[in-house]
Structure formats: C-alpha cells, structure tokens
Amino acid sequence: MNAMNQYADSAEAPDFDSNRIVRRTRRRRAVGIGAVAAALLVAGGGTALATSVAGGSHTTASSTVSKSDATTLLFDDHGVTIPIDFSGQDLVLAKQALLKTQTKLGTITKKAVENCKPGSVVGVDPHTPKIVESGDTVNLTLCAG
C-alpha cells in the first residue's frame, strides 16, 4: 500500500482554463443568437425578435399610430444588429428593454402627438439607421396625450 501512495501524488492534475471555456461558451451562444436573429429578420419576424429582446411582453401600439424608424432602435449585439421597436411601449417596458441591452436611459421628453396612447413611446434617439451598443445613452420621447 505504501508503494501506491508514493505514486498517488506524482502525477500532475489536469489544468483547465476556465476563463477560456467561459469565453468560448459565450461566443457560441452569441453566434447562435445571431443566427436565429438573422433567420427571423430574413423570414420577416423582426417584430417577434424585438419582442423577445424587449422583454417578451410587448404592448401593442394604438392602431392609429404608425410604426416608423423614429421608434426603432438598432442594437449591436457582438456584431449582430438587432432592431428593437419601442412603438407604443410604456416607460416601464422601455426601461426593461434598455436594461437588457445594457444601454443607459438619457433624457425623457413629452411631445403632443395625435392618436397616441398617453405615456407611450413615440420616438427614440438615436434611432434607425444609427446603431447603438452597450453603454450608449438612449433618449426617449413619450406621448403627452
């Protein structure tokens, strides 16, 4: 038994680079999400993608308010541009979407717009075609009613 004990500590333990494993996993996840996002965009599922990124429960816009580029935020997620439509969202949902994209809430202004739900988002800045990244500041314009 003593002979076996002297060999027990002689072999080196395997070395794992856990940071590299985590980076590789994150990279694969980002590529997978990007592939799904691209497929949804090609298939015309941009609204579904924006809903999933924005928090899953997307309030529908009033039927008289038209969606436009002024309410669409283009978010760069590791090289993949994801459109997020804020049209008709209230401030709580808009803040949740900004939190998920790790962007900062800038100024909130109110603007009188016809046929909109009071307190709903009628504009984001910067908006399409500008692209924002994590850490950028996004200003919101809400319907004054």
N, C-alpha and C positions, 0 to 999 in steps of 0.2 A: 504494500500500500504506500510506503514512503517513496518508492521509486516513481509511482504515478503522481504523487503530489509535487515532486520537483519539476515535472513536465507541465503541470497544470498552469503555471504562471509564465511559462517560457514563450508561448505564442502571443503575438500582439493581437489586440482586439481590433476588429474591423473599424475603419474610420468612415463616418458618414458626414457628408457636407450638407447639413440640414438646411442651411440658407439657400444653397443651390437647388435643392429639391423643392423648396417652397417657391422660389422664383420660377422654376420650370413649370410647376403646377399652375401658378398664376398666369403664366404666359399661355399655357394650353387652354386655360379657362377663357382668357381674353380672346384668343383666336377662335374658340368655339362660339362665344357670344357674338363675335364679329361676323362669323359665317352665318349664323342664324339671322342676325340683323340684316345682312346683305340679302339673304334669301327672302326675308319678309319685305324688304324695300322693293326688290325686283318683282315680287308677287303682288305688290300693291298693299301690303299690310303695314304701312307706315304708322297708321293710327293705332294698330294693336301694339306695335313696338313702343310708341310713345306712351301708351297707357301702362305697359309693363315697366318701363323705366320710371315713369312719373309716380308710381305707387300702386298700380293695379286698379284703383277705383277712380275713374276719370269722370268728372261731372260733364255731362253733355252740354254743349253750348246752346244758347237760345236759337231757335230756328231762324230768327231774323238777323242774327249776327253772322256775317260771312267770315269763314276762316281765311287768313291771309298769312303772308310771310311775316307780317308785323308781330304775330303771336307765336311764331315758330323759332325755337332756339336750336341751333346746330351745335351739338356737344361732341368734342373729340375724345373718344374713349380708346386710348392707346392706338391711335391711327385709324380708328373706325369712326366715321361721322354718323351720329345718331340724331335724328330730328325729334324734338320734343315739342308738342303742340300745347301751349298754355291756354288756348282759346276757351273762354267760359269757366276756367277753374277759379275757385275762390282762393283767398290768400293762404289759407292753411294748406291746401293741396299744392299750391305753387311753391311754398316754403319746403314742403316734403320733397318735391322734385329737385329743388336746388340742393337740398341736403344730400340726396342720393348721388348727385353729380359732383358733390363737393365744391360747388360754386358758392359765392358769397352774395347775399341779398344786399343790393345797393339802395338807392332811393325808391320810395313808393310815391307815385303821384296819382291824382284822381283827375279824370277827364270826362266831360259830358259827351256821351256818345248815344245816338238814338238806338232804340230797340236792343238794349243790352241789359243783362241782369246786374243790378247794383252790387258792387264789390267784386265782380268777376274781372278776370284779366282781359284787357283789350289791346295790350302791347307789351313787348319785352325789348330791352335794349342791352346789348347788341342782339339783333335778330338776323334772320336769313338775309343775305348769304354769308354773313360773318360767322366764324366758328369760334366757340369758347372752349376753354379747357378747365380742368380742376384748378381752383384757386382764383379764377377770374370773377369779377363782380358783374351781377346782372341786375338791371333796374326794371321795375315793373310799373305798368300803368293800369289802374283799375277804373272800372266804370263808376262814375259818380252818381248815376241814376238819372 
